[in-house]
């Protein structure tokens, strides 16, 4: 068995489920050279990010409905906010997305308002 495979197996045995999930998300993100890790997002700059949806919440925003999603890539999280939407087909916890938009800071968190998005499959899986 190759040393790297052994090291990966040992890590998986002793790492928490959260650490393993973060490692998997970082690996998925690294496979797409067109995306920026969320940890490198900067306010007032456009970016393309990929990750897994950790939560979906419907909440009012400025008097209108807003679908709020937390996207996580293993390096960090950012919020996606679709204004005027109550539901979007395929947008659910556990789904993978690739998003593009202008990063802004709202209440100390990075947010993309009404981002372009694409549902993605994990490496080796199909939608």
PyMOL CGO cylinders between C-alpha atoms (Angstrom):
from pymol import cmd
from pymol.cgo import CYLINDER

trace = [
    CYLINDER, 0.00, 0.00, 0.00, 1.36, 3.44, -0.94, 0.3, 1, 1, 1, 1, 1, 1,
    CYLINDER, 1.36, 3.44, -0.94, 2.39, 5.70, 1.99, 0.3, 1, 1, 1, 1, 1, 1,
    CYLINDER, 2.39, 5.70, 1.99, -0.12, 8.39, 0.96, 0.3, 1, 1, 1, 1, 1, 1,
    CYLINDER, -0.12, 8.39, 0.96, -3.04, 5.95, 0.94, 0.3, 1, 1, 1, 1, 1, 1,
    CYLINDER, -3.04, 5.95, 0.94, -2.04, 4.66, 4.36, 0.3, 1, 1, 1, 1, 1, 1,
    CYLINDER, -2.04, 4.66, 4.36, -1.82, 8.22, 5.65, 0.3, 1, 1, 1, 1, 1, 1,
    CYLINDER, -1.82, 8.22, 5.65, -5.30, 8.96, 4.23, 0.3, 1, 1, 1, 1, 1, 1,
    CYLINDER, -5.30, 8.96, 4.23, -6.74, 5.85, 5.88, 0.3, 1, 1, 1, 1, 1, 1,
    CYLINDER, -6.74, 5.85, 5.88, -5.22, 6.73, 9.27, 0.3, 1, 1, 1, 1, 1, 1,
    CYLINDER, -5.22, 6.73, 9.27, -6.54, 10.28, 8.98, 0.3, 1, 1, 1, 1, 1, 1,
    CYLINDER, -6.54, 10.28, 8.98, -10.06, 9.04, 8.25, 0.3, 1, 1, 1, 1, 1, 1,
    CYLINDER, -10.06, 9.04, 8.25, -10.00, 6.71, 11.25, 0.3, 1, 1, 1, 1, 1, 1,
    CYLINDER, -10.00, 6.71, 11.25, -8.89, 9.36, 13.73, 0.3, 1, 1, 1, 1, 1, 1,
    CYLINDER, -8.89, 9.36, 13.73, -10.41, 12.52, 12.23, 0.3, 1, 1, 1, 1, 1, 1,
    CYLINDER, -10.41, 12.52, 12.23, -13.86, 13.74, 13.15, 0.3, 1, 1, 1, 1, 1, 1,
    CYLINDER, -13.86, 13.74, 13.15, -16.65, 13.47, 10.61, 0.3, 1, 1, 1, 1, 1, 1,
    CYLINDER, -16.65, 13.47, 10.61, -16.53, 17.26, 10.23, 0.3, 1, 1, 1, 1, 1, 1,
    CYLINDER, -16.53, 17.26, 10.23, -12.80, 17.19, 9.42, 0.3, 1, 1, 1, 1, 1, 1,
    CYLINDER, -12.80, 17.19, 9.42, -13.29, 14.44, 6.84, 0.3, 1, 1, 1, 1, 1, 1,
    CYLINDER, -13.29, 14.44, 6.84, -16.17, 16.36, 5.22, 0.3, 1, 1, 1, 1, 1, 1,
    CYLINDER, -16.17, 16.36, 5.22, -14.05, 19.53, 5.09, 0.3, 1, 1, 1, 1, 1, 1,
    CYLINDER, -14.05, 19.53, 5.09, -11.18, 17.60, 3.49, 0.3, 1, 1, 1, 1, 1, 1,
    CYLINDER, -11.18, 17.60, 3.49, -13.54, 16.16, 0.87, 0.3, 1, 1, 1, 1, 1, 1,
    CYLINDER, -13.54, 16.16, 0.87, -14.95, 19.60, 0.06, 0.3, 1, 1, 1, 1, 1, 1,
    CYLINDER, -14.95, 19.60, 0.06, -11.46, 21.10, -0.30, 0.3, 1, 1, 1, 1, 1, 1,
    CYLINDER, -11.46, 21.10, -0.30, -10.57, 18.26, -2.68, 0.3, 1, 1, 1, 1, 1, 1,
    CYLINDER, -10.57, 18.26, -2.68, -13.74, 18.81, -4.75, 0.3, 1, 1, 1, 1, 1, 1,
    CYLINDER, -13.74, 18.81, -4.75, -13.00, 22.56, -4.93, 0.3, 1, 1, 1, 1, 1, 1,
    CYLINDER, -13.00, 22.56, -4.93, -9.38, 21.99, -5.98, 0.3, 1, 1, 1, 1, 1, 1,
    CYLINDER, -9.38, 21.99, -5.98, -10.52, 19.97, -9.00, 0.3, 1, 1, 1, 1, 1, 1,
    CYLINDER, -10.52, 19.97, -9.00, -11.97, 23.09, -10.65, 0.3, 1, 1, 1, 1, 1, 1,
    CYLINDER, -11.97, 23.09, -10.65, -9.24, 25.57, -11.59, 0.3, 1, 1, 1, 1, 1, 1,
    CYLINDER, -9.24, 25.57, -11.59, -11.86, 28.24, -12.39, 0.3, 1, 1, 1, 1, 1, 1,
    CYLINDER, -11.86, 28.24, -12.39, -13.06, 28.64, -8.81, 0.3, 1, 1, 1, 1, 1, 1,
    CYLINDER, -13.06, 28.64, -8.81, -11.75, 30.56, -5.83, 0.3, 1, 1, 1, 1, 1, 1,
    CYLINDER, -11.75, 30.56, -5.83, -11.68, 28.98, -2.37, 0.3, 1, 1, 1, 1, 1, 1,
    CYLINDER, -11.68, 28.98, -2.37, -14.25, 30.74, -0.18, 0.3, 1, 1, 1, 1, 1, 1,
    CYLINDER, -14.25, 30.74, -0.18, -11.51, 31.60, 2.32, 0.3, 1, 1, 1, 1, 1, 1,
    CYLINDER, -11.51, 31.60, 2.32, -10.00, 33.83, -0.40, 0.3, 1, 1, 1, 1, 1, 1,
    CYLINDER, -10.00, 33.83, -0.40, -13.26, 35.69, -1.17, 0.3, 1, 1, 1, 1, 1, 1,
    CYLINDER, -13.26, 35.69, -1.17, -13.00, 39.47, -0.96, 0.3, 1, 1, 1, 1, 1, 1,
    CYLINDER, -13.00, 39.47, -0.96, -15.79, 42.01, -0.62, 0.3, 1, 1, 1, 1, 1, 1,
    CYLINDER, -15.79, 42.01, -0.62, -16.63, 44.03, -3.74, 0.3, 1, 1, 1, 1, 1, 1,
    CYLINDER, -16.63, 44.03, -3.74, -14.99, 41.49, -6.05, 0.3, 1, 1, 1, 1, 1, 1,
    CYLINDER, -14.99, 41.49, -6.05, -16.66, 39.07, -8.43, 0.3, 1, 1, 1, 1, 1, 1,
    CYLINDER, -16.66, 39.07, -8.43, -15.91, 35.43, -7.86, 0.3, 1, 1, 1, 1, 1, 1,
    CYLINDER, -15.91, 35.43, -7.86, -16.77, 31.89, -8.80, 0.3, 1, 1, 1, 1, 1, 1,
    CYLINDER, -16.77, 31.89, -8.80, -17.12, 29.43, -5.94, 0.3, 1, 1, 1, 1, 1, 1,
    CYLINDER, -17.12, 29.43, -5.94, -18.16, 25.83, -5.54, 0.3, 1, 1, 1, 1, 1, 1,
    CYLINDER, -18.16, 25.83, -5.54, -19.26, 23.85, -2.52, 0.3, 1, 1, 1, 1, 1, 1,
    CYLINDER, -19.26, 23.85, -2.52, -22.00, 21.97, -0.78, 0.3, 1, 1, 1, 1, 1, 1,
    CYLINDER, -22.00, 21.97, -0.78, -25.19, 23.50, 0.60, 0.3, 1, 1, 1, 1, 1, 1,
    CYLINDER, -25.19, 23.50, 0.60, -25.26, 23.24, 4.39, 0.3, 1, 1, 1, 1, 1, 1,
    CYLINDER, -25.26, 23.24, 4.39, -28.56, 25.04, 5.02, 0.3, 1, 1, 1, 1, 1, 1,
    CYLINDER, -28.56, 25.04, 5.02, -31.54, 26.55, 3.23, 0.3, 1, 1, 1, 1, 1, 1,
    CYLINDER, -31.54, 26.55, 3.23, -33.73, 29.09, 5.03, 0.3, 1, 1, 1, 1, 1, 1,
    CYLINDER, -33.73, 29.09, 5.03, -36.68, 31.16, 3.86, 0.3, 1, 1, 1, 1, 1, 1,
    CYLINDER, -36.68, 31.16, 3.86, -36.68, 34.53, 5.59, 0.3, 1, 1, 1, 1, 1, 1,
    CYLINDER, -36.68, 34.53, 5.59, -37.97, 38.03, 4.91, 0.3, 1, 1, 1, 1, 1, 1,
    CYLINDER, -37.97, 38.03, 4.91, -35.45, 40.52, 3.61, 0.3, 1, 1, 1, 1, 1, 1,
    CYLINDER, -35.45, 40.52, 3.61, -36.50, 44.14, 3.19, 0.3, 1, 1, 1, 1, 1, 1,
    CYLINDER, -36.50, 44.14, 3.19, -40.21, 43.29, 3.06, 0.3, 1, 1, 1, 1, 1, 1,
    CYLINDER, -40.21, 43.29, 3.06, -39.91, 40.49, 0.51, 0.3, 1, 1, 1, 1, 1, 1,
    CYLINDER, -39.91, 40.49, 0.51, -39.25, 36.77, 0.73, 0.3, 1, 1, 1, 1, 1, 1,
    CYLINDER, -39.25, 36.77, 0.73, -35.66, 35.66, 0.34, 0.3, 1, 1, 1, 1, 1, 1,
    CYLINDER, -35.66, 35.66, 0.34, -34.16, 32.22, -0.02, 0.3, 1, 1, 1, 1, 1, 1,
    CYLINDER, -34.16, 32.22, -0.02, -30.94, 32.15, 2.02, 0.3, 1, 1, 1, 1, 1, 1,
    CYLINDER, -30.94, 32.15, 2.02, -28.41, 29.35, 1.47, 0.3, 1, 1, 1, 1, 1, 1,
    CYLINDER, -28.41, 29.35, 1.47, -25.11, 28.64, 3.20, 0.3, 1, 1, 1, 1, 1, 1,
    CYLINDER, -25.11, 28.64, 3.20, -22.46, 27.30, 0.78, 0.3, 1, 1, 1, 1, 1, 1,
    CYLINDER, -22.46, 27.30, 0.78, -19.43, 25.51, 2.29, 0.3, 1, 1, 1, 1, 1, 1,
    CYLINDER, -19.43, 25.51, 2.29, -16.25, 24.43, 0.50, 0.3, 1, 1, 1, 1, 1, 1,
    CYLINDER, -16.25, 24.43, 0.50, -14.05, 23.15, 3.32, 0.3, 1, 1, 1, 1, 1, 1,
    CYLINDER, -14.05, 23.15, 3.32, -12.13, 26.44, 3.56, 0.3, 1, 1, 1, 1, 1, 1,
    CYLINDER, -12.13, 26.44, 3.56, -15.06, 28.60, 4.63, 0.3, 1, 1, 1, 1, 1, 1,
    CYLINDER, -15.06, 28.60, 4.63, -18.70, 29.47, 4.06, 0.3, 1, 1, 1, 1, 1, 1,
    CYLINDER, -18.70, 29.47, 4.06, -20.60, 32.20, 2.29, 0.3, 1, 1, 1, 1, 1, 1,
    CYLINDER, -20.60, 32.20, 2.29, -24.27, 33.05, 2.06, 0.3, 1, 1, 1, 1, 1, 1,
    CYLINDER, -24.27, 33.05, 2.06, -26.26, 33.01, -1.16, 0.3, 1, 1, 1, 1, 1, 1,
    CYLINDER, -26.26, 33.01, -1.16, -29.41, 35.13, -1.17, 0.3, 1, 1, 1, 1, 1, 1,
    CYLINDER, -29.41, 35.13, -1.17, -32.07, 34.94, -3.84, 0.3, 1, 1, 1, 1, 1, 1,
    CYLINDER, -32.07, 34.94, -3.84, -34.49, 37.85, -3.31, 0.3, 1, 1, 1, 1, 1, 1,
    CYLINDER, -34.49, 37.85, -3.31, -38.15, 37.30, -4.17, 0.3, 1, 1, 1, 1, 1, 1,
    CYLINDER, -38.15, 37.30, -4.17, -37.74, 33.52, -4.26, 0.3, 1, 1, 1, 1, 1, 1,
    CYLINDER, -37.74, 33.52, -4.26, -39.34, 31.02, -1.91, 0.3, 1, 1, 1, 1, 1, 1,
    CYLINDER, -39.34, 31.02, -1.91, -37.89, 27.89, -3.49, 0.3, 1, 1, 1, 1, 1, 1,
    CYLINDER, -37.89, 27.89, -3.49, -35.52, 26.92, -6.31, 0.3, 1, 1, 1, 1, 1, 1,
    CYLINDER, -35.52, 26.92, -6.31, -35.62, 23.39, -7.73, 0.3, 1, 1, 1, 1, 1, 1,
    CYLINDER, -35.62, 23.39, -7.73, -32.52, 21.42, -6.70, 0.3, 1, 1, 1, 1, 1, 1,
    CYLINDER, -32.52, 21.42, -6.70, -31.42, 23.92, -4.05, 0.3, 1, 1, 1, 1, 1, 1,
    CYLINDER, -31.42, 23.92, -4.05, -31.44, 21.78, -0.90, 0.3, 1, 1, 1, 1, 1, 1,
    CYLINDER, -31.44, 21.78, -0.90, -29.01, 20.75, 1.85, 0.3, 1, 1, 1, 1, 1, 1,
    CYLINDER, -29.01, 20.75, 1.85, -26.34, 18.39, 0.55, 0.3, 1, 1, 1, 1, 1, 1,
    CYLINDER, -26.34, 18.39, 0.55, -26.56, 19.59, -3.06, 0.3, 1, 1, 1, 1, 1, 1,
    CYLINDER, -26.56, 19.59, -3.06, -23.37, 20.81, -4.74, 0.3, 1, 1, 1, 1, 1, 1,
    CYLINDER, -23.37, 20.81, -4.74, -23.34, 24.18, -6.49, 0.3, 1, 1, 1, 1, 1, 1,
    CYLINDER, -23.34, 24.18, -6.49, -21.04, 26.30, -8.57, 0.3, 1, 1, 1, 1, 1, 1,
    CYLINDER, -21.04, 26.30, -8.57, -21.95, 29.98, -8.18, 0.3, 1, 1, 1, 1, 1, 1,
    CYLINDER, -21.95, 29.98, -8.18, -20.77, 33.28, -9.61, 0.3, 1, 1, 1, 1, 1, 1,
    CYLINDER, -20.77, 33.28, -9.61, -21.49, 36.79, -8.43, 0.3, 1, 1, 1, 1, 1, 1,
    CYLINDER, -21.49, 36.79, -8.43, -20.38, 39.94, -6.66, 0.3, 1, 1, 1, 1, 1, 1,
    CYLINDER, -20.38, 39.94, -6.66, -19.23, 39.32, -3.09, 0.3, 1, 1, 1, 1, 1, 1,
    CYLINDER, -19.23, 39.32, -3.09, -20.55, 41.82, -0.55, 0.3, 1, 1, 1, 1, 1, 1,
    CYLINDER, -20.55, 41.82, -0.55, -20.29, 41.95, 3.23, 0.3, 1, 1, 1, 1, 1, 1,
    CYLINDER, -20.29, 41.95, 3.23, -23.53, 41.92, 5.22, 0.3, 1, 1, 1, 1, 1, 1,
    CYLINDER, -23.53, 41.92, 5.22, -23.60, 41.62, 9.00, 0.3, 1, 1, 1, 1, 1, 1,
    CYLINDER, -23.60, 41.62, 9.00, -19.99, 40.42, 9.01, 0.3, 1, 1, 1, 1, 1, 1,
    CYLINDER, -19.99, 40.42, 9.01, -20.55, 37.60, 6.47, 0.3, 1, 1, 1, 1, 1, 1,
    CYLINDER, -20.55, 37.60, 6.47, -19.81, 37.31, 2.78, 0.3, 1, 1, 1, 1, 1, 1,
    CYLINDER, -19.81, 37.31, 2.78, -22.97, 37.23, 0.65, 0.3, 1, 1, 1, 1, 1, 1,
    CYLINDER, -22.97, 37.23, 0.65, -23.76, 36.77, -3.05, 0.3, 1, 1, 1, 1, 1, 1,
    CYLINDER, -23.76, 36.77, -3.05, -27.15, 38.29, -3.95, 0.3, 1, 1, 1, 1, 1, 1,
    CYLINDER, -27.15, 38.29, -3.95, -29.00, 36.54, -6.79, 0.3, 1, 1, 1, 1, 1, 1,
    CYLINDER, -29.00, 36.54, -6.79, -25.91, 34.64, -7.98, 0.3, 1, 1, 1, 1, 1, 1,
    CYLINDER, -25.91, 34.64, -7.98, -25.71, 32.70, -11.19, 0.3, 1, 1, 1, 1, 1, 1,
    CYLINDER, -25.71, 32.70, -11.19, -25.60, 29.05, -10.26, 0.3, 1, 1, 1, 1, 1, 1,
    CYLINDER, -25.60, 29.05, -10.26, -25.14, 25.57, -11.63, 0.3, 1, 1, 1, 1, 1, 1,
    CYLINDER, -25.14, 25.57, -11.63, -25.99, 22.33, -9.85, 0.3, 1, 1, 1, 1, 1, 1,
    CYLINDER, -25.99, 22.33, -9.85, -22.94, 20.06, -9.80, 0.3, 1, 1, 1, 1, 1, 1,
    CYLINDER, -22.94, 20.06, -9.80, -22.34, 16.39, -9.13, 0.3, 1, 1, 1, 1, 1, 1,
    CYLINDER, -22.34, 16.39, -9.13, -19.49, 15.18, -6.96, 0.3, 1, 1, 1, 1, 1, 1,
    CYLINDER, -19.49, 15.18, -6.96, -16.44, 13.91, -8.80, 0.3, 1, 1, 1, 1, 1, 1,
    CYLINDER, -16.44, 13.91, -8.80, -17.36, 10.55, -10.34, 0.3, 1, 1, 1, 1, 1, 1,
    CYLINDER, -17.36, 10.55, -10.34, -21.12, 10.93, -9.70, 0.3, 1, 1, 1, 1, 1, 1,
    CYLINDER, -21.12, 10.93, -9.70, -23.93, 12.05, -11.99, 0.3, 1, 1, 1, 1, 1, 1,
    CYLINDER, -23.93, 12.05, -11.99, -26.87, 14.32, -11.26, 0.3, 1, 1, 1, 1, 1, 1,
]
cmd.load_cgo(trace, "trace")
